[in-house]
């Protein structure tokens, strides 16, 4: 895999659980889910009930995490897509 395939991820179509989308879109959704998982696990460690405590929502921090992690996730999506095709 090279850098050009990551930059052209908006043109690479993949299928995930029956849904067709670009590798870029799938990666962004997966990273969003990953970020929420990180938040949930951290809250559990600190014994914070997220249903009662809503001050944890930091949209800019979540957006930054998504932006920084997207290309790494695109690489994972493309590798997994190629692995499933074999």
N, C-alpha and C positions, 0 to 999 in steps of 0.2 A: 504494500500500500504506500502511496506517495502523497505528498502534500497537496498536489492538484486534485486528487480524488476527494480529499477532505474539503477543499474549497468549492468543489462542484457538487457537494452533497445535496444541494437543493434540486439537482437534476437527476439524482439517483433514487429510483423508486424501490421501496421495499414493502413487504407484506408482514404485518404483525397481528396475530390473532384474527386473521380474516380481513383486516383493514389495510387498504393500500394508502401509502403516504410517502413523502420524501424521507430520506435518511435524516435530513436536518430536522424536520418536524418531529419525527419519532424520537430523535435524540433529545430534543428540548422537552418533550413530554416525560421521557424517562428520567431526565435530570430533575425535573420538577418533583416527580414522585420520590426520587432519591433524597432530595432536600427535605421533603416533609418527613421522610423516614428518619433522617438524621435528627431533626427537631424532636420527633416523638421519642426516639431513644434517649436523647439528652434529657428530656423532660422526665422520663421514667427514672433515670438515674438520680435526678434531683428531687424526685417525688412531687412533681408539679402536675396538677390536674389541668390539662389544656382546655377542658370544657368549661372550667370556671375562671381560669386565668387567661384573658385574651390579650394582654399587653405584650405577649411574645411575638406577635405578628410584626415582622419587619420586612415589608415588601422590597425595599431597596437591597437589603442583605440577600434575600432570596434571589432577586434578579441578578445580582453580582455573581452569586454561586452558579446560577444557570449559565450566565455568559462565560464564566471561566471554565466550566466543565463540559460545555457543549461539544467542542471538537474532540475531546477524549472519548465522549460517548458516541459520537459519529463513527470514530474508528472501531469501537466495540460493535456497533450496529452493523457496519459493513463486514467486519470479520465474521460475525455470527451469521449474517445472511449468506456469505460465501460458504461457510461450513455446512449450513443446512441444505444448500444446493447440491452438495457432493453426495 
